[in-house]
Amino acid sequence: MNRVDVIPSIVLSAYALARIAAQDAGNEAPAAQWRVLSLLDQQGPQRVGALASAARTTQPGMTRLIGVLEREELVVRSPDPEDSRATIVDITTAGSAALRAWRAEFRDTLAPRFAGVSEEEWQVLERAAEILDIHTDTADKTGAAR
């Protein structure tokens, strides 16, 4: 594989793994729900517009999703203390618990697919995960690579 093809291949494989895990687990919640909860869990409270931008969706679409998540008590909305016209969204304790459960469900669902991975291959995967984490964390903080 050419160097320029490695990152796109990883991204496509990650999408495929997420689809497979969702199908195998029978998890019918939209992927956008988990993306929003993950963003709030990792980055803290955010305005609706910032969440829409980070999730690459429209603000009206994000507002609808936040409404669903709020009714399910996974997020809570409150006025922005810096601008009373704006709303801040934060993950609730129930939202954090749901996110942990979803991640555990995916981990457990995917585990059998990786049962034959050697110790050397695990080390490579662990290092790849560390590298990706470093570079995606930087992109999230700077707003780059979105």
PyMOL commands that place a pseudoatom at each C-alpha (Angstrom):
pseudoatom trace, name=CA, resn=MET, resi=1, chain=A, elem=C, hetatm=0, pos=[0.000, 0.000, 0.000]
pseudoatom trace, name=CA, resn=ASN, resi=2, chain=A, elem=C, hetatm=0, pos=[1.257, 3.473, -0.848]
pseudoatom trace, name=CA, resn=ARG, resi=3, chain=A, elem=C, hetatm=0, pos=[1.836, 5.903, 2.018]
pseudoatom trace, name=CA, resn=VAL, resi=4, chain=A, elem=C, hetatm=0, pos=[-0.844, 8.297, 0.692]
pseudoatom trace, name=CA, resn=ASP, resi=5, chain=A, elem=C, hetatm=0, pos=[-3.407, 5.469, 0.810]
pseudoatom trace, name=CA, resn=VAL, resi=6, chain=A, elem=C, hetatm=0, pos=[-2.799, 4.426, 4.441]
pseudoatom trace, name=CA, resn=ILE, resi=7, chain=A, elem=C, hetatm=0, pos=[-4.867, 7.060, 6.269]
pseudoatom trace, name=CA, resn=PRO, resi=8, chain=A, elem=C, hetatm=0, pos=[-7.876, 6.835, 3.895]
pseudoatom trace, name=CA, resn=SER, resi=9, chain=A, elem=C, hetatm=0, pos=[-7.742, 3.049, 4.268]
pseudoatom trace, name=CA, resn=ILE, resi=10, chain=A, elem=C, hetatm=0, pos=[-7.769, 3.339, 8.071]
pseudoatom trace, name=CA, resn=VAL, resi=11, chain=A, elem=C, hetatm=0, pos=[-10.708, 5.765, 7.950]
pseudoatom trace, name=CA, resn=LEU, resi=12, chain=A, elem=C, hetatm=0, pos=[-12.733, 3.510, 5.644]
pseudoatom trace, name=CA, resn=SER, resi=13, chain=A, elem=C, hetatm=0, pos=[-11.917, 0.466, 7.772]
pseudoatom trace, name=CA, resn=ALA, resi=14, chain=A, elem=C, hetatm=0, pos=[-13.005, 2.323, 10.898]
pseudoatom trace, name=CA, resn=TYR, resi=15, chain=A, elem=C, hetatm=0, pos=[-16.320, 3.221, 9.268]
pseudoatom trace, name=CA, resn=ALA, resi=16, chain=A, elem=C, hetatm=0, pos=[-16.770, -0.403, 8.218]
pseudoatom trace, name=CA, resn=LEU, resi=17, chain=A, elem=C, hetatm=0, pos=[-16.008, -1.622, 11.747]
pseudoatom trace, name=CA, resn=ALA, resi=18, chain=A, elem=C, hetatm=0, pos=[-18.537, 0.805, 13.193]
pseudoatom trace, name=CA, resn=ARG, resi=19, chain=A, elem=C, hetatm=0, pos=[-21.218, -0.364, 10.739]
pseudoatom trace, name=CA, resn=ILE, resi=20, chain=A, elem=C, hetatm=0, pos=[-20.445, -4.027, 11.426]
pseudoatom trace, name=CA, resn=ALA, resi=21, chain=A, elem=C, hetatm=0, pos=[-20.522, -3.519, 15.189]
pseudoatom trace, name=CA, resn=ALA, resi=22, chain=A, elem=C, hetatm=0, pos=[-23.817, -1.613, 15.024]
pseudoatom trace, name=CA, resn=GLN, resi=23, chain=A, elem=C, hetatm=0, pos=[-25.394, -4.296, 12.844]
pseudoatom trace, name=CA, resn=ASP, resi=24, chain=A, elem=C, hetatm=0, pos=[-24.045, -7.232, 14.862]
pseudoatom trace, name=CA, resn=ALA, resi=25, chain=A, elem=C, hetatm=0, pos=[-25.064, -5.635, 18.157]
pseudoatom trace, name=CA, resn=GLY, resi=26, chain=A, elem=C, hetatm=0, pos=[-28.482, -4.646, 16.817]
pseudoatom trace, name=CA, resn=ASN, resi=27, chain=A, elem=C, hetatm=0, pos=[-27.834, -1.085, 17.962]
pseudoatom trace, name=CA, resn=GLU, resi=28, chain=A, elem=C, hetatm=0, pos=[-30.339, 1.086, 16.126]
pseudoatom trace, name=CA, resn=ALA, resi=29, chain=A, elem=C, hetatm=0, pos=[-29.338, 4.449, 17.599]
pseudoatom trace, name=CA, resn=PRO, resi=30, chain=A, elem=C, hetatm=0, pos=[-28.067, 6.837, 14.934]
pseudoatom trace, name=CA, resn=ALA, resi=31, chain=A, elem=C, hetatm=0, pos=[-24.297, 7.201, 14.671]
pseudoatom trace, name=CA, resn=ALA, resi=32, chain=A, elem=C, hetatm=0, pos=[-24.755, 10.970, 15.021]
pseudoatom trace, name=CA, resn=GLN, resi=33, chain=A, elem=C, hetatm=0, pos=[-26.086, 10.423, 18.540]
pseudoatom trace, name=CA, resn=TRP, resi=34, chain=A, elem=C, hetatm=0, pos=[-22.886, 8.697, 19.622]
pseudoatom trace, name=CA, resn=ARG, resi=35, chain=A, elem=C, hetatm=0, pos=[-20.745, 11.293, 17.854]
pseudoatom trace, name=CA, resn=VAL, resi=36, chain=A, elem=C, hetatm=0, pos=[-22.457, 14.138, 19.735]
pseudoatom trace, name=CA, resn=LEU, resi=37, chain=A, elem=C, hetatm=0, pos=[-22.231, 12.347, 23.076]
pseudoatom trace, name=CA, resn=SER, resi=38, chain=A, elem=C, hetatm=0, pos=[-18.556, 11.575, 22.398]
pseudoatom trace, name=CA, resn=LEU, resi=39, chain=A, elem=C, hetatm=0, pos=[-17.830, 15.221, 21.548]
pseudoatom trace, name=CA, resn=LEU, resi=40, chain=A, elem=C, hetatm=0, pos=[-19.523, 16.431, 24.714]
pseudoatom trace, name=CA, resn=ASP, resi=41, chain=A, elem=C, hetatm=0, pos=[-17.791, 13.770, 26.796]
pseudoatom trace, name=CA, resn=GLN, resi=42, chain=A, elem=C, hetatm=0, pos=[-14.346, 14.633, 25.401]
pseudoatom trace, name=CA, resn=GLN, resi=43, chain=A, elem=C, hetatm=0, pos=[-14.620, 18.403, 24.986]
pseudoatom trace, name=CA, resn=GLY, resi=44, chain=A, elem=C, hetatm=0, pos=[-17.226, 19.491, 27.508]
pseudoatom trace, name=CA, resn=PRO, resi=45, chain=A, elem=C, hetatm=0, pos=[-20.295, 21.703, 27.038]
pseudoatom trace, name=CA, resn=GLN, resi=46, chain=A, elem=C, hetatm=0, pos=[-20.728, 23.234, 23.594]
pseudoatom trace, name=CA, resn=ARG, resi=47, chain=A, elem=C, hetatm=0, pos=[-23.030, 25.522, 21.671]
pseudoatom trace, name=CA, resn=VAL, resi=48, chain=A, elem=C, hetatm=0, pos=[-25.392, 23.860, 19.221]
pseudoatom trace, name=CA, resn=GLY, resi=49, chain=A, elem=C, hetatm=0, pos=[-23.625, 25.539, 16.278]
pseudoatom trace, name=CA, resn=ALA, resi=50, chain=A, elem=C, hetatm=0, pos=[-20.232, 24.217, 17.376]
pseudoatom trace, name=CA, resn=LEU, resi=51, chain=A, elem=C, hetatm=0, pos=[-21.660, 20.695, 17.701]
pseudoatom trace, name=CA, resn=ALA, resi=52, chain=A, elem=C, hetatm=0, pos=[-23.244, 20.967, 14.249]
pseudoatom trace, name=CA, resn=SER, resi=53, chain=A, elem=C, hetatm=0, pos=[-19.945, 22.060, 12.769]
pseudoatom trace, name=CA, resn=ALA, resi=54, chain=A, elem=C, hetatm=0, pos=[-17.977, 19.308, 14.527]
pseudoatom trace, name=CA, resn=ALA, resi=55, chain=A, elem=C, hetatm=0, pos=[-20.512, 16.660, 13.485]
pseudoatom trace, name=CA, resn=ARG, resi=56, chain=A, elem=C, hetatm=0, pos=[-20.649, 18.079, 9.938]
pseudoatom trace, name=CA, resn=THR, resi=57, chain=A, elem=C, hetatm=0, pos=[-24.376, 18.629, 9.939]
pseudoatom trace, name=CA, resn=THR, resi=58, chain=A, elem=C, hetatm=0, pos=[-26.720, 21.600, 9.786]
pseudoatom trace, name=CA, resn=GLN, resi=59, chain=A, elem=C, hetatm=0, pos=[-27.669, 23.598, 12.839]
pseudoatom trace, name=CA, resn=PRO, resi=60, chain=A, elem=C, hetatm=0, pos=[-31.392, 22.746, 12.414]
pseudoatom trace, name=CA, resn=GLY, resi=61, chain=A, elem=C, hetatm=0, pos=[-30.483, 19.047, 12.128]
pseudoatom trace, name=CA, resn=MET, resi=62, chain=A, elem=C, hetatm=0, pos=[-28.348, 19.273, 15.257]
pseudoatom trace, name=CA, resn=THR, resi=63, chain=A, elem=C, hetatm=0, pos=[-31.120, 21.121, 17.088]
pseudoatom trace, name=CA, resn=ARG, resi=64, chain=A, elem=C, hetatm=0, pos=[-33.516, 18.251, 16.265]
pseudoatom trace, name=CA, resn=LEU, resi=65, chain=A, elem=C, hetatm=0, pos=[-30.986, 15.646, 17.428]
pseudoatom trace, name=CA, resn=ILE, resi=66, chain=A, elem=C, hetatm=0, pos=[-30.313, 17.577, 20.647]
pseudoatom trace, name=CA, resn=GLY, resi=67, chain=A, elem=C, hetatm=0, pos=[-34.088, 17.656, 21.236]
pseudoatom trace, name=CA, resn=VAL, resi=68, chain=A, elem=C, hetatm=0, pos=[-34.238, 13.870, 20.963]
pseudoatom trace, name=CA, resn=LEU, resi=69, chain=A, elem=C, hetatm=0, pos=[-31.211, 13.437, 23.226]
pseudoatom trace, name=CA, resn=GLU, resi=70, chain=A, elem=C, hetatm=0, pos=[-32.688, 15.869, 25.742]
pseudoatom trace, name=CA, resn=ARG, resi=71, chain=A, elem=C, hetatm=0, pos=[-36.016, 13.978, 25.845]
pseudoatom trace, name=CA, resn=GLU, resi=72, chain=A, elem=C, hetatm=0, pos=[-34.012, 10.790, 26.491]
pseudoatom trace, name=CA, resn=GLU, resi=73, chain=A, elem=C, hetatm=0, pos=[-32.190, 12.699, 29.281]
pseudoatom trace, name=CA, resn=LEU, resi=74, chain=A, elem=C, hetatm=0, pos=[-28.798, 12.098, 27.650]
pseudoatom trace, name=CA, resn=VAL, resi=75, chain=A, elem=C, hetatm=0, pos=[-28.031, 15.822, 27.334]
pseudoatom trace, name=CA, resn=VAL, resi=76, chain=A, elem=C, hetatm=0, pos=[-29.205, 19.017, 28.973]
pseudoatom trace, name=CA, resn=ARG, resi=77, chain=A, elem=C, hetatm=0, pos=[-29.501, 22.483, 27.472]
pseudoatom trace, name=CA, resn=SER, resi=78, chain=A, elem=C, hetatm=0, pos=[-28.881, 25.684, 29.394]
pseudoatom trace, name=CA, resn=PRO, resi=79, chain=A, elem=C, hetatm=0, pos=[-28.391, 29.363, 28.537]
pseudoatom trace, name=CA, resn=ASP, resi=80, chain=A, elem=C, hetatm=0, pos=[-24.863, 30.362, 27.571]
pseudoatom trace, name=CA, resn=PRO, resi=81, chain=A, elem=C, hetatm=0, pos=[-23.570, 32.511, 30.453]
pseudoatom trace, name=CA, resn=GLU, resi=82, chain=A, elem=C, hetatm=0, pos=[-21.657, 34.646, 27.944]
pseudoatom trace, name=CA, resn=ASP, resi=83, chain=A, elem=C, hetatm=0, pos=[-24.602, 35.178, 25.568]
pseudoatom trace, name=CA, resn=SER, resi=84, chain=A, elem=C, hetatm=0, pos=[-28.144, 34.661, 26.824]
pseudoatom trace, name=CA, resn=ARG, resi=85, chain=A, elem=C, hetatm=0, pos=[-29.391, 34.268, 23.243]
pseudoatom trace, name=CA, resn=ALA, resi=86, chain=A, elem=C, hetatm=0, pos=[-27.274, 31.127, 22.801]
pseudoatom trace, name=CA, resn=THR, resi=87, chain=A, elem=C, hetatm=0, pos=[-27.689, 27.660, 24.257]
pseudoatom trace, name=CA, resn=ILE, resi=88, chain=A, elem=C, hetatm=0, pos=[-25.042, 25.386, 25.722]
pseudoatom trace, name=CA, resn=VAL, resi=89, chain=A, elem=C, hetatm=0, pos=[-25.457, 21.620, 25.530]
pseudoatom trace, name=CA, resn=ASP, resi=90, chain=A, elem=C, hetatm=0, pos=[-23.847, 19.268, 28.044]
pseudoatom trace, name=CA, resn=ILE, resi=91, chain=A, elem=C, hetatm=0, pos=[-23.851, 15.513, 28.503]
pseudoatom trace, name=CA, resn=THR, resi=92, chain=A, elem=C, hetatm=0, pos=[-25.740, 14.190, 31.524]
pseudoatom trace, name=CA, resn=THR, resi=93, chain=A, elem=C, hetatm=0, pos=[-24.715, 11.389, 33.857]
pseudoatom trace, name=CA, resn=ALA, resi=94, chain=A, elem=C, hetatm=0, pos=[-27.175, 9.168, 31.988]
pseudoatom trace, name=CA, resn=GLY, resi=95, chain=A, elem=C, hetatm=0, pos=[-25.597, 10.254, 28.678]
pseudoatom trace, name=CA, resn=SER, resi=96, chain=A, elem=C, hetatm=0, pos=[-22.121, 9.367, 29.934]
pseudoatom trace, name=CA, resn=ALA, resi=97, chain=A, elem=C, hetatm=0, pos=[-23.395, 5.981, 31.127]
pseudoatom trace, name=CA, resn=ALA, resi=98, chain=A, elem=C, hetatm=0, pos=[-25.091, 5.331, 27.761]
pseudoatom trace, name=CA, resn=LEU, resi=99, chain=A, elem=C, hetatm=0, pos=[-21.880, 6.263, 25.938]
pseudoatom trace, name=CA, resn=ARG, resi=100, chain=A, elem=C, hetatm=0, pos=[-19.813, 3.889, 28.120]
pseudoatom trace, name=CA, resn=ALA, resi=101, chain=A, elem=C, hetatm=0, pos=[-22.354, 1.114, 27.536]
pseudoatom trace, name=CA, resn=TRP, resi=102, chain=A, elem=C, hetatm=0, pos=[-22.309, 1.717, 23.767]
pseudoatom trace, name=CA, resn=ARG, resi=103, chain=A, elem=C, hetatm=0, pos=[-18.504, 1.581, 23.688]
pseudoatom trace, name=CA, resn=ALA, resi=104, chain=A, elem=C, hetatm=0, pos=[-18.501, -1.641, 25.727]
pseudoatom trace, name=CA, resn=GLU, resi=105, chain=A, elem=C, hetatm=0, pos=[-21.151, -3.121, 23.434]
pseudoatom trace, name=CA, resn=PHE, resi=106, chain=A, elem=C, hetatm=0, pos=[-19.042, -2.322, 20.368]
pseudoatom trace, name=CA, resn=ARG, resi=107, chain=A, elem=C, hetatm=0, pos=[-15.886, -3.634, 22.025]
pseudoatom trace, name=CA, resn=ASP, resi=108, chain=A, elem=C, hetatm=0, pos=[-17.586, -6.912, 22.961]
pseudoatom trace, name=CA, resn=THR, resi=109, chain=A, elem=C, hetatm=0, pos=[-19.262, -7.258, 19.562]
pseudoatom trace, name=CA, resn=LEU, resi=110, chain=A, elem=C, hetatm=0, pos=[-16.005, -6.745, 17.657]
pseudoatom trace, name=CA, resn=ALA, resi=111, chain=A, elem=C, hetatm=0, pos=[-13.777, -8.837, 19.954]
pseudoatom trace, name=CA, resn=PRO, resi=112, chain=A, elem=C, hetatm=0, pos=[-14.423, -12.181, 18.174]
pseudoatom trace, name=CA, resn=ARG, resi=113, chain=A, elem=C, hetatm=0, pos=[-13.306, -10.682, 14.848]
pseudoatom trace, name=CA, resn=PHE, resi=114, chain=A, elem=C, hetatm=0, pos=[-9.878, -10.015, 16.383]
pseudoatom trace, name=CA, resn=ALA, resi=115, chain=A, elem=C, hetatm=0, pos=[-9.462, -13.249, 18.347]
pseudoatom trace, name=CA, resn=GLY, resi=116, chain=A, elem=C, hetatm=0, pos=[-6.724, -14.495, 16.013]
pseudoatom trace, name=CA, resn=VAL, resi=117, chain=A, elem=C, hetatm=0, pos=[-4.601, -11.354, 16.137]
pseudoatom trace, name=CA, resn=SER, resi=118, chain=A, elem=C, hetatm=0, pos=[-1.042, -12.129, 17.253]
pseudoatom trace, name=CA, resn=GLU, resi=119, chain=A, elem=C, hetatm=0, pos=[0.755, -10.312, 20.057]
pseudoatom trace, name=CA, resn=GLU, resi=120, chain=A, elem=C, hetatm=0, pos=[2.942, -8.559, 17.489]
pseudoatom trace, name=CA, resn=GLU, resi=121, chain=A, elem=C, hetatm=0, pos=[-0.127, -7.421, 15.528]
pseudoatom trace, name=CA, resn=TRP, resi=122, chain=A, elem=C, hetatm=0, pos=[-1.723, -6.134, 18.771]
pseudoatom trace, name=CA, resn=GLN, resi=123, chain=A, elem=C, hetatm=0, pos=[1.371, -4.062, 19.423]
pseudoatom trace, name=CA, resn=VAL, resi=124, chain=A, elem=C, hetatm=0, pos=[1.100, -2.578, 15.934]
pseudoatom trace, name=CA, resn=LEU, resi=125, chain=A, elem=C, hetatm=0, pos=[-2.612, -1.838, 16.435]
pseudoatom trace, name=CA, resn=GLU, resi=126, chain=A, elem=C, hetatm=0, pos=[-1.948, -0.280, 19.848]
pseudoatom trace, name=CA, resn=ARG, resi=127, chain=A, elem=C, hetatm=0, pos=[0.727, 1.970, 18.374]
pseudoatom trace, name=CA, resn=ALA, resi=128, chain=A, elem=C, hetatm=0, pos=[-1.516, 2.904, 15.447]
pseudoatom trace, name=CA, resn=ALA, resi=129, chain=A, elem=C, hetatm=0, pos=[-4.316, 3.790, 17.906]
pseudoatom trace, name=CA, resn=GLU, resi=130, chain=A, elem=C, hetatm=0, pos=[-1.915, 5.974, 19.903]
pseudoatom trace, name=CA, resn=ILE, resi=131, chain=A, elem=C, hetatm=0, pos=[-0.757, 7.787, 16.757]
pseudoatom trace, name=CA, resn=LEU, resi=132, chain=A, elem=C, hetatm=0, pos=[-4.325, 8.324, 15.550]
pseudoatom trace, name=CA, resn=ASP, resi=133, chain=A, elem=C, hetatm=0, pos=[-5.391, 9.544, 18.983]
pseudoatom trace, name=CA, resn=ILE, resi=134, chain=A, elem=C, hetatm=0, pos=[-2.580, 12.093, 19.063]
pseudoatom trace, name=CA, resn=HIS, resi=135, chain=A, elem=C, hetatm=0, pos=[-3.388, 13.431, 15.610]
pseudoatom trace, name=CA, resn=THR, resi=136, chain=A, elem=C, hetatm=0, pos=[-7.167, 13.474, 15.973]
pseudoatom trace, name=CA, resn=ASP, resi=137, chain=A, elem=C, hetatm=0, pos=[-6.910, 15.101, 19.405]
pseudoatom trace, name=CA, resn=THR, resi=138, chain=A, elem=C, hetatm=0, pos=[-4.801, 17.883, 17.881]
pseudoatom trace, name=CA, resn=ALA, resi=139, chain=A, elem=C, hetatm=0, pos=[-7.278, 18.299, 15.017]
pseudoatom trace, name=CA, resn=ASP, resi=140, chain=A, elem=C, hetatm=0, pos=[-10.213, 18.547, 17.410]
pseudoatom trace, name=CA, resn=LYS, resi=141, chain=A, elem=C, hetatm=0, pos=[-8.492, 21.208, 19.528]
pseudoatom trace, name=CA, resn=THR, resi=142, chain=A, elem=C, hetatm=0, pos=[-7.350, 23.354, 16.613]
pseudoatom trace, name=CA, resn=GLY, resi=143, chain=A, elem=C, hetatm=0, pos=[-10.409, 22.900, 14.397]
pseudoatom trace, name=CA, resn=ALA, resi=144, chain=A, elem=C, hetatm=0, pos=[-8.130, 21.599, 11.637]
pseudoatom trace, name=CA, resn=ALA, resi=145, chain=A, elem=C, hetatm=0, pos=[-8.646, 18.453, 9.605]
pseudoatom trace, name=CA, resn=ARG, resi=146, chain=A, elem=C, hetatm=0, pos=[-12.425, 18.612, 9.735]
for i in range(1, 146): cmd.bond("trace and resi %d" % i, "trace and resi %d" % (i + 1))
show_as sticks, trace
zoom trace
